[in-house]
Amino acid sequence: MRLAFHLPGEQHVIYGANEDIEDILNKTTNASLMFTGWFECNKNHDLSKTLTYAEFPTKYAWKKQLRKSEPRLRGFAIGRVHAVPPAFDEAYYLRILLNKVKGPECFEDIRTFDGVVFETFRDACYKRGLLDDDKEYIEAIENASLILNEQQLKNLALLEIENFLISNNSSLRRYQQMEFPNMKTISRATNPLMVEELSYDTETMNNEFNNLFDSLTDEQRGVYNEIMSALIDKKGGVKGNTDVYELLKKTSLIIWDEAPMIHKHAFEAFDRTLNDVMHGDSGNSSEAVFGGMVVVFGVDFRQILPVVTNGTRSECVNACINSSYIWSKCKVFKLIKNMRLTVGCRSSDVENIREFVDWLLDISQGNVGGPIDGQSVIDIPDDLLILNSIDPMGDLITFVYPNILDRFNELTYFQNRALLAPLNEVVQEINERMLAIFPGEEVEYLSSDSLAECEDVSEDFDPHLYSPDLLNGLKMSRMPHHRLVLKVGVPIMLLRNINHKKGLCNGTRLQVVSLGRRVIDAKVVSGTNIGYRTLISQVTLTPTDKKLPFRLKRKQFPILVCFAMTINKSQGQSLSRVGLYLKDPVFSHGQLYVALSRVKSRDGIKLVIFDKESKLTNKTTNVVYKEIFGNVE
């Protein structure tokens, strides 16, 4: 249903040529159009107050004869507000708000936010975070001034200004009158990459090294000695004048963990880059892989492989590093003993843990279960399942997060527990349920969405076809949603790298401490910097989704609520309690193994599994591409 609207006092009036002006102005029919009728309905119906103008037709029907809307008795309609180009100014901003504001009784209500009535619809849009405006940087700094000391505030101000300039293809370095962070007293301060890499505490790291070295097993120590020998014998270095070049020139060793998740093209591109860097001046190329640099890969081919969009089984296998020419030049070391599962365990528990580990290994190699309808289906032991439950999701939540309302303020409460699911849609469903039961007041953050400039768009591309509400509705992996709802105390996950040195990377989990309009104060609850406080501001993100005929530019906080996360996101994390919610079965190699192996023992995991009829079951699909192990020996 196309929904018309108008600015205050600008509704269309239809009248005859000979009608008297007083009669025209007093016509009740002209004052009872569907748009203003929505206002009237909001005054008298509680249900109507929960709906936006676009949602209104799903529950109410417009009665032409009565000139008013009434609750629907059957059926529904999908509303779409008339499109308006940005050139129409206030009408354009009013349209944006009509897709966000629920239950207004007048135009002033639409312009109201946080109890303040704004003069224009544009101002109201800005305050709701729906516009990308320079004032956001000022407000972010004002919010932060309440909780930061002088030096921290200064650094944030420089960061916000630099972010703004970068978004406009500029930098602070172009403005000599502006101060830049003073790092001239630090060695090689002109190279920020070098500064970051070299700014570590040598005494602390030496103590950490000694502790870790003493805990190595014989096989781990053998691998360590091999790597150190390669470092000592290594030759390299040529001239260069870029920051990255200088950093690589000083580098002796590169460690790349979770290598099987990365597409082989990334390694091959890195090989060519290092070869150019290390031998470019001589005009010769090195026969050694990575230009002679020592590179160590952390590899477990039983875990998740590179994601190939809509890829076949063979395409996924072919994308892996052991399908690359690089693999034949790698030396393979095997670590058989599972230290993560046995360290710190009582001797009485070792046998149970060993049985659990053997079962996981059988799952990882596809040695359990039998084929059903062309898929490998396995039986899950009853003691790991939640069965015969009226509310299986609720029972799983209680298992993973016991006494959450009393304990969520404990620093380590969210550190070692998580709910997992294969699909983003299911993860969002769980997070929304958890957020609803979590105490405190909700704070809503809405993104500013627009089309990014792109040179490779078709000549027939018409940007006016993509209205803000259409862009707002797009949900993509690795991107924050348009509507982000948070409460103080909830766990969140970063979706992009912010500060490597402080461990603020893609996948880092934090807990909300306070919520400002332009900044979010949070503390780290995973990794090596647990308890570290940081401020998160909005950033502009552009996804690389090839399915879209345009490039979306979304300005939003780079975070998601993470009571639950996808199995892929959990890889590499050690947890003490996991709930695996299989509303849909796993769909790629290693997913089931990764989910089950996040914990040390069978006591730390519970599963909820549904069959095709949405009934609880003890059987689930396991996906293993056995050909991936072919050349790993």
Residue pairs with C-beta under 8 A, 6 or more apart in sequence:
1 57
1 77
1 78
1 79
1 80
2 80
2 82
3 34
3 35
3 53
3 54
3 56
3 57
3 79
3 80
3 81
3 82
3 98
4 33
4 34
4 35
4 82
5 35
5 53
5 81
5 82
5 94
5 95
5 98
6 12
6 35
6 91
7 90
7 91
7 94
8 107
11 30
11 33
11 35
11 36
13 24
13 27
13 30
14 30
15 24
15 27
24 30
28 67
29 67
32 40
32 67
32 68
34 62
34 69
35 53
37 62
37 67
37 68
37 69
38 48
38 53
38 56
38 69
39 104
39 105
39 106
40 68
41 48
41 56
41 60
41 68
41 69
42 48
42 49
42 103
42 104
42 105
43 105
45 60
45 71
47 59
47 71
48 56
48 59
48 60
48 69
48 103
49 102
49 103
50 102
50 103
51 58
51 59
51 60
51 102
51 103
52 98
52 99
52 100
52 101
52 102
53 79
53 81
53 98
53 99
54 79
54 80
54 81
54 98
54 99
54 469
55 79
55 102
56 69
56 79
57 76
57 77
57 78
57 79
58 72
58 76
58 77
58 78
58 79
59 71
59 72
59 76
60 69
60 70
60 71
60 72
61 69
61 70
61 71
61 72
61 77
62 68
62 69
63 69
63 70
81 95
81 98
81 99
81 469
82 95
83 95
83 464
83 467
84 91
84 92
84 95
85 92
85 464
86 92
89 122
90 120
90 121
90 122
93 120
93 121
93 122
93 124
93 125
94 110
94 121
95 467
95 468
96 121
96 125
96 130
96 468
96 469
97 110
97 111
97 121
97 124
97 125
97 128
97 130
98 110
99 468
99 469
99 472
100 128
100 130
100 446
101 109
101 110
103 109
104 110
104 112
108 117
110 121
110 124
111 117
111 118
111 119
111 120
111 121
111 123
111 124
112 118
112 124
113 124
113 127
113 128
114 127
116 127
118 124
118 127
122 131
125 131
126 133
126 135
127 517
128 446
129 136
129 445
129 446
129 447
129 448
129 517
129 538
130 446
130 447
130 448
130 468
131 448
132 448
132 450
132 540
132 555
134 164
136 518
136 538
137 160
137 161
137 163
137 164
139 517
139 518
140 156
140 160
140 516
140 518
140 519
140 537
140 538
141 153
141 156
141 157
141 160
142 518
143 516
143 517
143 518
143 519
144 152
144 153
144 156
144 516
144 519
144 535
145 153
146 516
147 514
147 521
147 535
148 156
148 535
155 181
156 535
156 537
158 172
158 179
158 180
158 181
159 537
160 537
161 172
161 178
162 171
162 172
163 537
163 539
165 171
165 172
165 174
167 540
172 178
172 180
173 180
183 189
183 192
183 195
186 195
186 199
187 194
187 198
188 194
188 195
188 198
188 246
189 195
191 243
191 246
191 247
192 243
193 243
193 244
193 246
193 247
194 243
194 246
194 247
194 250
196 500
196 501
197 247
197 250
199 501
213 221
213 224
216 224
217 337
217 339
219 334
219 335
219 336
219 337
220 335
222 333
223 333
223 335
226 331
226 333
227 253
227 294
227 296
230 294
231 252
231 253
231 294
234 252
234 292
234 293
234 294
235 292
236 278
236 291
236 292
236 293
237 249
237 278
238 249
238 277
238 278
238 279
238 280
238 281
238 282
239 281
240 246
240 249
240 277
240 280
245 277
248 274
248 277
248 278
248 293
249 277
251 293
252 294
253 294
253 295
253 296
254 290
254 293
254 294
254 295
254 296
255 295
255 296
255 298
256 262
256 295
256 296
256 297
256 298
257 297
257 298
257 572
258 298
258 303
258 571
258 572
259 267
259 297
259 298
259 299
259 321
260 299
260 300
260 301
260 303
260 304
260 305
260 306
260 320
260 321
261 303
261 304
261 305
261 306
261 307
261 571
262 306
262 321
263 306
263 308
263 319
264 306
264 318
264 319
264 320
264 321
264 323
264 324
264 326
265 319
267 321
267 324
267 326
268 324
268 325
268 326
270 290
271 289
271 290
271 291
271 326
274 290
274 291
274 293
275 285
275 286
275 290
275 291
276 291
277 291
278 286
278 291
278 292
278 293
279 285
279 286
279 291
286 292
288 329
289 295
289 326
289 329
289 330
297 321
297 330
299 321
301 320
301 322
301 628
301 629
301 632
302 361
302 364
302 365
302 590
302 593
303 364
303 571
303 590
303 593
303 594
304 567
304 568
304 571
304 588
304 589
304 590
304 591
304 594
305 316
305 317
305 319
305 320
305 588
305 589
305 590
305 625
305 628
306 316
306 319
306 320
307 568
307 588
308 315
308 316
308 319
309 546
311 319
313 625
316 588
316 589
316 625
317 323
317 625
317 627
317 628
320 628
321 327
322 628
322 631
322 632
327 631
332 632
332 633
338 357
340 574
340 600
341 353
341 356
341 357
341 600
341 601
342 350
342 353
345 353
345 600
349 601
352 601
352 602
353 600
353 601
356 601
356 602
359 368
360 593
360 596
360 597
361 367
362 368
363 378
363 592
363 593
363 596
363 622
363 624
364 590
364 593
364 597
364 624
365 624
365 626
365 629
366 376
366 622
366 624
366 626
368 378
368 622
369 376
369 377
369 378
369 379
369 622
370 376
370 377
371 377
375 621
375 623
376 621
376 622
376 623
376 624
377 619
377 620
377 621
377 622
378 619
378 620
378 622
379 618
379 619
380 607
380 609
380 618
380 619
380 620
381 602
382 618
383 602
384 602
384 605
384 606
384 607
385 606
385 607
385 608
385 609
385 616
385 618
386 392
386 395
386 396
386 399
386 606
386 607
386 608
386 616
387 616
387 618
388 616
389 395
389 608
389 616
392 608
392 616
393 430
393 433
393 581
393 608
395 608
396 419
396 579
396 581
396 606
396 608
397 419
397 430
397 433
397 434
397 579
399 577
399 579
399 606
400 417
400 418
400 419
400 577
400 578
400 579
400 606
401 417
401 434
401 563
404 413
404 438
405 437
405 438
405 439
407 413
408 414
408 438
408 489
409 489
411 523
411 525
411 530
411 531
412 525
412 530
414 491
414 509
414 511
414 525
415 509
415 525
415 526
415 530
416 574
416 575
416 576
416 577
417 575
417 576
417 577
417 578
418 562
418 563
418 564
418 565
418 570
418 573
418 575
418 578
418 579
418 598
419 427
419 430
419 563
419 564
419 565
419 578
419 579
419 580
419 581
420 564
420 565
420 566
420 567
420 570
420 578
420 579
420 580
420 581
420 595
420 598
421 427
421 430
421 564
421 566
421 567
421 580
421 581
421 582
421 583
422 566
422 567
422 582
422 584
422 585
422 586
422 587
422 591
423 566
423 583
423 584
424 475
424 477
424 566
426 564
426 581
426 583
426 584
427 564
427 565
427 566
430 563
430 564
430 581
431 560
431 561
431 562
431 563
431 564
434 490
434 561
434 563
434 564
435 442
435 485
435 487
435 490
435 561
435 563
438 487
438 489
438 490
439 487
439 489
440 487
440 488
440 489
441 487
442 485
442 486
442 487
443 485
443 486
443 487
443 515
444 483
444 484
444 485
445 483
445 484
445 485
445 486
445 556
445 557
446 472
446 482
446 483
446 484
447 472
447 480
447 481
447 482
447 483
447 484
447 554
447 555
447 556
448 554
448 555
448 556
449 468
449 471
449 472
449 474
449 482
449 552
449 553
449 554
449 555
450 468
450 471
450 552
450 553
451 463
451 466
451 471
451 550
451 551
451 552
451 553
452 542
452 550
452 551
452 552
452 553
453 551
454 550
454 551
457 549
457 550
458 549
461 549
461 550
463 550
466 550
471 482
471 552
471 554
472 482
472 483
473 482
474 482
474 548
474 552
475 481
476 543
476 545
476 552
478 495
478 543
479 495
479 541
479 543
479 554
480 495
480 541
480 554
480 556
480 557
480 558
480 559
480 560
481 556
481 560
482 554
482 556
484 556
484 557
484 559
484 560
485 561
486 492
486 512
486 515
486 520
486 561
487 512
487 515
488 512
488 513
488 514
488 515
489 511
489 512
490 511
490 512
490 561
490 563
491 509
491 510
491 511
491 512
491 525
491 561
491 562
491 563
492 509
492 510
492 511
492 512
492 520
492 522
492 559
492 560
492 561
492 562
493 507
493 508
493 509
493 510
493 559
493 560
493 561
493 562
493 565
493 569
494 504
494 505
494 506
494 507
494 508
494 509
494 510
494 536
494 558
494 559
495 506
495 541
495 558
495 559
495 560
496 506
496 539
496 541
496 558
497 504
497 505
497 506
498 504
498 505
498 534
498 536
498 558
499 534
502 524
502 529
502 532
502 534
503 524
503 527
503 528
503 529
503 532
504 524
504 534
507 569
507 572
508 524
508 526
508 527
509 524
509 525
509 526
509 527
509 562
510 522
510 523
510 524
510 525
510 526
510 534
510 536
510 559
511 522
511 523
511 525
512 520
512 521
512 522
513 521
513 522
513 523
513 533
514 520
514 521
515 521
518 537
518 538
519 535
519 536
519 537
520 535
520 536
520 537
520 557
520 559
521 533
521 534
521 535
521 536
522 533
522 534
522 535
522 536
523 531
523 532
523 533
523 534
524 530
524 531
524 532
524 534
526 573
536 557
536 558
536 559
537 557
538 555
538 556
538 557
539 555
539 556
539 557
539 558
540 553
540 554
540 555
541 553
541 554
541 555
541 556
541 558
542 551
542 552
542 553
542 554
543 551
543 552
543 554
545 552
564 581
567 580
567 586
567 591
567 594
567 595
568 591
568 594
570 578
570 594
570 595
570 598
571 594
573 598
574 598
574 600
575 598
575 599
575 604
576 599
576 600
576 604
577 599
577 604
577 605
578 595
578 598
578 599
578 604
578 605
578 606
579 605
579 606
579 607
579 608
580 595
580 596
580 605
580 606
580 607
580 608
581 607
581 608
582 607
582 608
582 609
582 610
582 620
583 608
583 610
584 610
585 620
585 621
586 592
586 595
586 620
586 621
586 622
586 623
587 623
588 623
589 623
589 624
589 625
589 628
590 623
590 624
591 623
592 620
592 621
592 622
592 623
593 622
593 624
596 605
598 605
599 605
607 620
608 616
609 616
609 617
609 618
609 619
609 620
610 616
610 617
611 617
611 619
